[in-house]
Amino acid sequence: MNDTSNDAPAASAAKSGEHWTRIDQKRVPVRRWYNFPQILAHMNQKVCGEPLERKGAGLNRRLEQILNGETLARGLSIGSGSGAKEMRLIGLGLVERFDLYEAAEGRVEQGRETARKNGLSDRVTFHLVTEDGFPDVAGYDLVYWNAALHHMLDVKAAVAFSADVLRPGGVFAIDEYVGPDRFQWTPLSLDAANRLRATLPRRMFENPDAPKKPFPRALKRPTVESVVRTDPTESVQSSRIVASVREVFPDAEIAITGGAMFHLVLRQIAGNMTERDDAKLIPLILLIDDLLAAQDDYHFATAVARKP
């Protein structure tokens, strides 16, 4: 593994992997912004021109459009989790096989079992990451990052690594959180979100796990220290992703998919919304979200590029 250390706080693949394994072990279904079909359709429309109501479907469809029947032979994904997204790309006929690198041992085990059940064990190879850095590899037709690039300690180095390991004509593709580092929301988006939350009915802030402690109306930025304690690799240089992609891949197709509003307004309270609330509130949230994105205040983006 190549060294990727920089001036960011010290972090290790092992510690991050332990964190996400614990999350998986105690995870319970909770409604979040990506459970709203209207939001997903809005985002995917920006990526591929179609209002698809599945998370990540916009980038998958855009890859289909760009490849136009071509199947990429070898794919690489770092921070792949259980590999569900990558296996879907295989199922869509976009990639023949994948090398998957993941730091959470539980996710690797889950992924291997999923691959076995779906007859894909010979087409996906999982690698458990136990140290910081990038693998010493080369010769890929696709480098794919999905909700993992923002965990890299040096984003520019990660994007440059992607270009280095691609064959000429190979594809670089990301679907990422690209918002403020360590979740330090901008004053503009925080104020907009809190103004809207202040207008919502009290029932939306009821906490089913602690009835006497409703969810707060006013959001605050988490402290950097608290984010680091939770996961030292969380959003270290997320705000540099778009600029780094443009620098390494000048011809990259970048789609800004927003998030400054829906990522904040719906925090904790999404599970209390009804279908009637959705119909009335979500269009308003998306309208304001677009206005913020027009001022370069956004949290998510996709990008696709071909290596010359």
C-alpha positions as CSV (number, residue, x, y, z in Angstrom):
1,M,0.0,0.0,0.0
2,N,1.3,3.4,-0.9
3,D,1.6,6.2,1.8
4,T,-1.2,8.8,1.7
5,S,-0.3,10.7,4.9
6,N,-0.8,14.5,5.0
7,D,-1.5,17.2,7.5
8,A,-5.0,15.8,8.4
9,P,-5.5,14.3,11.8
10,A,-4.0,10.8,12.1
11,A,-6.4,8.1,11.0
12,S,-6.2,4.4,10.2
13,A,-8.1,2.0,7.9
14,A,-8.5,-0.4,10.9
15,K,-10.2,2.2,13.1
16,S,-12.5,3.3,10.4
17,G,-13.3,-0.3,9.5
18,E,-14.1,-1.0,13.2
19,H,-16.5,2.0,13.3
20,W,-18.5,0.9,10.2
21,T,-18.6,-2.7,11.4
22,R,-20.2,-1.5,14.7
23,I,-22.7,0.7,12.7
24,D,-23.8,-2.4,10.6
25,Q,-24.2,-4.5,13.7
26,K,-26.7,-2.1,15.4
27,R,-28.3,-0.6,12.3
28,V,-32.1,-0.4,12.3
29,P,-34.3,0.9,9.5
30,V,-34.5,4.7,9.7
31,R,-36.1,7.0,7.1
32,R,-33.5,9.3,5.6
33,W,-33.3,11.7,2.6
34,Y,-32.4,8.9,0.3
35,N,-35.7,7.1,1.1
36,F,-37.7,9.8,-0.7
37,P,-38.4,8.9,-4.3
38,Q,-39.0,12.6,-5.2
39,I,-35.5,13.5,-4.0
40,L,-33.8,10.6,-5.8
41,A,-35.7,11.5,-9.0
42,H,-34.6,15.1,-8.7
43,M,-31.0,14.1,-8.3
44,N,-30.9,11.5,-11.0
45,Q,-32.5,13.8,-13.5
46,K,-29.5,16.1,-13.1
47,V,-27.1,13.2,-13.7
48,C,-28.7,11.3,-16.6
49,G,-31.7,13.3,-17.8
50,E,-34.2,10.8,-16.4
51,P,-36.2,11.0,-13.0
52,L,-35.2,7.6,-11.8
53,E,-36.4,6.8,-8.2
54,R,-33.5,4.6,-7.0
55,K,-30.4,5.7,-5.2
56,G,-27.4,5.8,-7.5
57,A,-29.5,4.9,-10.6
58,G,-28.6,8.2,-12.3
59,L,-24.9,7.4,-12.4
60,N,-25.5,3.9,-13.5
61,R,-27.8,5.1,-16.3
62,R,-25.2,7.7,-17.3
63,L,-22.6,5.0,-17.5
64,E,-24.9,2.9,-19.7
65,Q,-25.4,5.9,-22.0
66,I,-21.7,6.6,-22.3
67,L,-20.6,3.0,-22.7
68,N,-23.4,2.4,-25.3
69,G,-23.2,-1.4,-25.1
70,E,-19.5,-1.6,-24.2
71,T,-18.6,-3.8,-21.1
72,L,-15.6,-2.8,-19.1
73,A,-13.4,-5.7,-18.3
74,R,-11.8,-4.9,-14.9
75,G,-13.2,-2.6,-12.3
76,L,-11.6,-1.3,-9.1
77,S,-13.5,0.1,-6.1
78,I,-12.0,1.3,-2.8
79,G,-14.2,1.5,0.2
80,S,-16.7,-0.8,-1.5
81,G,-18.6,-1.8,1.7
82,S,-20.4,-5.1,0.9
83,G,-20.0,-4.6,-2.8
84,A,-23.8,-4.3,-3.5
85,K,-23.3,-1.3,-5.8
86,E,-20.5,-2.9,-7.7
87,M,-22.4,-6.1,-8.1
88,R,-25.2,-4.2,-9.6
89,L,-22.9,-2.7,-12.2
90,I,-21.9,-6.3,-13.1
91,G,-25.6,-7.2,-13.3
92,L,-26.2,-4.3,-15.6
93,G,-23.5,-5.6,-17.9
94,L,-21.4,-2.5,-17.5
95,V,-18.4,-4.3,-15.9
96,E,-17.2,-7.9,-16.2
97,R,-15.4,-8.2,-12.8
98,F,-14.3,-6.1,-9.8
99,D,-11.5,-5.9,-7.3
100,L,-13.1,-4.6,-4.1
101,Y,-11.1,-3.0,-1.2
102,E,-12.9,-2.5,2.2
103,A,-11.7,-1.8,5.7
104,A,-14.7,-3.2,7.6
105,E,-14.3,-7.0,8.0
106,G,-18.0,-7.5,8.6
107,R,-18.9,-5.9,5.3
108,V,-16.3,-8.0,3.5
109,E,-17.8,-11.2,4.9
110,Q,-21.3,-10.0,4.0
111,G,-20.1,-9.2,0.5
112,R,-18.5,-12.5,-0.1
113,E,-21.7,-14.3,1.0
114,T,-23.8,-12.1,-1.2
115,A,-21.5,-12.8,-4.2
116,R,-21.7,-16.5,-3.5
117,K,-25.5,-16.5,-3.3
118,N,-25.7,-14.6,-6.6
119,G,-23.2,-16.7,-8.4
120,L,-20.7,-13.9,-8.7
121,S,-17.8,-15.2,-6.5
122,D,-15.6,-15.6,-9.6
123,R,-16.3,-12.0,-10.7
124,V,-15.8,-10.1,-7.5
125,T,-12.6,-10.3,-5.4
126,F,-12.7,-8.8,-1.9
127,H,-9.6,-7.4,-0.3
128,L,-9.6,-6.6,3.5
129,V,-7.8,-3.3,4.0
130,T,-5.7,-3.3,7.2
131,E,-3.5,-0.2,6.7
132,D,-3.7,3.2,5.2
133,G,-2.8,3.8,1.6
134,F,-3.7,2.7,-1.9
135,P,-3.1,-0.8,-3.3
136,D,-0.2,-1.4,-5.6
137,V,-2.2,-2.2,-8.7
138,A,-2.6,-1.1,-12.4
139,G,-4.4,-1.9,-15.6
140,Y,-8.1,-1.2,-14.8
141,D,-10.9,-0.2,-17.2
142,L,-13.0,1.4,-14.4
143,V,-12.2,3.1,-11.1
144,Y,-15.4,3.5,-9.2
145,W,-15.9,5.5,-6.0
146,N,-19.3,5.5,-4.3
147,A,-19.5,7.3,-0.9
148,A,-15.9,6.4,-0.2
149,L,-13.7,9.1,-1.8
150,H,-14.7,11.6,0.8
151,H,-13.1,9.3,3.4
152,M,-9.7,9.6,1.8
153,L,-7.1,11.6,3.8
154,D,-5.7,13.1,0.6
155,V,-8.4,13.6,-2.0
156,K,-6.1,14.9,-4.8
157,A,-3.8,11.9,-4.3
158,A,-6.8,9.5,-4.5
159,V,-8.0,11.0,-7.8
160,A,-4.5,11.0,-9.2
161,F,-4.1,7.4,-8.1
162,S,-7.3,6.6,-10.0
163,A,-5.9,8.1,-13.2
164,D,-2.6,6.3,-12.8
165,V,-4.2,2.8,-12.5
166,L,-6.6,3.3,-15.4
167,R,-5.7,2.0,-18.9
168,P,-6.0,4.6,-21.7
169,G,-9.7,5.0,-22.5
170,G,-10.6,3.7,-19.0
171,V,-13.5,5.3,-17.0
172,F,-13.3,7.2,-13.7
173,A,-16.7,7.4,-12.0
174,I,-17.8,8.8,-8.6
175,D,-21.0,9.4,-6.6
176,E,-20.0,11.3,-3.5
177,Y,-20.5,13.6,-0.6
178,V,-18.6,16.7,-1.7
179,G,-19.9,19.1,1.0
180,P,-18.0,21.0,3.8
181,D,-15.2,19.1,5.5
182,R,-16.1,17.4,8.7
183,F,-19.8,18.4,8.2
184,Q,-19.1,22.1,9.0
185,W,-22.2,23.3,7.2
186,T,-22.1,26.8,5.6
187,P,-23.9,29.7,7.4
188,L,-26.1,30.1,4.4
189,S,-27.4,26.5,4.2
190,L,-27.6,26.2,8.0
191,D,-29.7,29.4,8.2
192,A,-32.0,28.3,5.4
193,A,-32.6,24.8,6.9
194,N,-33.3,26.2,10.3
195,R,-35.7,28.8,9.0
196,L,-37.7,26.1,7.3
197,R,-37.6,23.7,10.3
198,A,-39.0,26.5,12.4
199,T,-42.2,26.5,10.4
200,L,-42.8,22.7,10.7
201,P,-45.5,21.2,13.0
202,R,-44.4,20.0,16.4
203,R,-45.3,16.4,15.7
204,M,-42.4,16.2,13.2
205,F,-39.9,16.6,16.0
206,E,-41.3,13.9,18.2
207,N,-38.6,11.4,19.3
208,P,-40.1,7.9,19.4
209,D,-37.1,6.6,21.4
210,A,-37.3,9.4,24.0
211,P,-40.8,11.0,24.1
212,K,-39.7,13.7,26.6
213,K,-36.8,14.7,24.5
214,P,-38.0,15.9,21.1
215,F,-35.6,16.4,18.2
216,P,-34.2,19.9,18.1
217,R,-35.7,22.4,15.7
218,A,-32.5,24.3,15.3
219,L,-29.6,22.4,13.8
220,K,-26.0,23.1,14.9
221,R,-22.7,22.1,13.3
222,P,-21.1,19.1,15.0
223,T,-17.8,19.9,16.4
224,V,-14.8,18.7,14.4
225,E,-13.6,16.8,17.4
226,S,-16.9,14.8,17.6
227,V,-16.7,13.9,13.9
228,V,-13.1,12.7,14.3
229,R,-14.0,10.7,17.4
230,T,-16.8,8.9,15.5
231,D,-14.7,8.2,12.4
232,P,-11.3,9.8,11.9
233,T,-11.6,9.5,8.1
234,E,-15.0,11.2,7.8
235,S,-15.0,14.0,5.2
236,V,-11.4,15.0,5.8
237,Q,-11.2,16.8,2.5
238,S,-14.6,16.3,1.0
239,S,-14.9,20.0,-0.2
240,R,-11.8,19.4,-2.4
241,I,-13.3,16.6,-4.4
242,V,-14.9,18.5,-7.3
243,A,-11.8,20.7,-7.8
244,S,-9.5,17.7,-7.6
245,V,-11.5,15.9,-10.3
246,R,-11.4,18.9,-12.6
247,E,-7.7,19.2,-12.1
248,V,-6.9,15.6,-12.8
249,F,-9.6,15.0,-15.4
250,P,-10.2,18.4,-17.1
251,D,-12.8,16.9,-19.4
252,A,-14.8,15.2,-16.6
253,E,-18.6,15.4,-16.8
254,I,-19.6,16.6,-13.3
255,A,-23.3,16.8,-12.1
256,I,-24.0,18.7,-9.0
257,T,-26.9,17.0,-7.3
258,G,-27.5,19.3,-4.4
259,G,-28.2,18.3,-0.8
260,A,-27.5,21.5,1.2
261,M,-31.2,21.6,2.1
262,F,-32.6,18.1,2.0
263,H,-29.5,16.7,3.8
264,L,-30.1,19.1,6.7
265,V,-33.8,19.8,6.9
266,L,-34.7,16.1,7.1
267,R,-32.1,15.2,9.7
268,Q,-33.8,13.1,12.4
269,I,-37.4,14.1,11.5
270,A,-37.8,12.3,8.1
271,G,-39.4,9.3,9.8
272,N,-42.2,11.5,11.2
273,M,-43.3,12.7,7.8
274,T,-46.5,11.5,6.2
275,E,-47.2,11.1,2.4
276,R,-49.1,14.4,2.6
277,D,-46.1,16.1,4.2
278,D,-43.9,14.7,1.5
279,A,-46.1,16.1,-1.3
280,K,-46.2,19.6,0.3
281,L,-42.7,19.9,1.8
282,I,-40.3,18.0,-0.5
283,P,-40.9,20.3,-3.6
284,L,-40.2,23.3,-1.5
285,I,-37.0,21.8,-0.1
286,L,-35.9,20.9,-3.6
287,L,-36.6,24.4,-4.9
288,I,-34.5,26.0,-2.1
289,D,-31.9,23.3,-2.6
290,D,-31.5,24.3,-6.3
291,L,-31.2,28.0,-5.3
292,L,-28.4,27.1,-2.8
293,A,-26.6,24.9,-5.4
294,A,-26.6,27.9,-7.8
295,Q,-24.6,29.7,-5.1
296,D,-22.1,26.8,-5.0
297,D,-23.6,25.5,-1.7
298,Y,-24.2,21.8,-2.2
299,H,-23.3,18.4,-0.6
300,F,-23.4,15.8,-3.4
301,A,-22.1,15.3,-6.9
302,T,-21.3,12.7,-9.5
303,A,-18.5,12.7,-12.1
304,V,-17.6,10.6,-15.1
305,A,-14.4,10.9,-17.1
306,R,-12.4,8.9,-19.7
307,K,-8.6,8.7,-19.4
308,P,-7.1,10.0,-22.7
